[in-house]
Amino acid sequence: MISRNHKEGGFTLTELMVTFLIISILVAIAVASYSYSIKKSQSTGCQANLRNIRQAVERYSMEHDERPPSSLDELVPDYIIGPKSLRCPAGLKPYSYDPATGGINCQNHPEL
């Protein structure tokens, strides 16, 4: 009679479940990290856009007898390369601009 060895080299259900659990935890960490990185990069891009627009408004004002532009569209293409810079990378909403004060704000990032 042939005796069978119960350890034929396969994985047990417990080993497979532990492996699946570890992989699931690593994926959850990677997704959370990716999401944070995307939000951080959008915030950094918005901050850079706002800094460039504020500098462009200041240069425009210096060249036009201290009069700020009536809209941000007046800055394109002489002071800002393209209209894409006039929108927040987080939601592609246009920046709000107050011509009376020259103030520029982002709806997505009010802290900037």
Residue pairs with C-beta under 8 A, 6 or more apart in sequence:
39 90
41 89
42 88
42 89
42 90
42 108
43 90
43 109
43 112
45 89
46 88
46 89
46 90
46 106
46 108
46 109
46 112
47 109
47 112
49 85
49 86
49 87
49 88
49 89
49 95
50 95
50 104
50 106
50 112
52 80
52 85
53 72
53 75
53 80
53 85
53 86
53 95
53 104
54 104
56 75
56 79
56 80
57 68
57 69
57 75
57 79
57 102
57 104
58 102
59 79
60 68
60 69
60 74
60 75
60 79
61 67
61 68
61 69
61 102
68 99
68 101
68 102
69 75
69 99
70 99
71 97
71 99
72 86
72 94
72 95
72 97
72 104
73 83
73 86
75 86
76 82
76 83
76 86
80 86
86 94
86 95
87 93
87 94
87 95
88 94
88 95
88 106
88 107
88 108
88 109
90 108
90 109
91 107
91 108
93 106
93 107
93 108
95 104
95 105
95 106
96 104
96 105
96 106
96 107
97 103
97 104
98 104
105 112
106 112
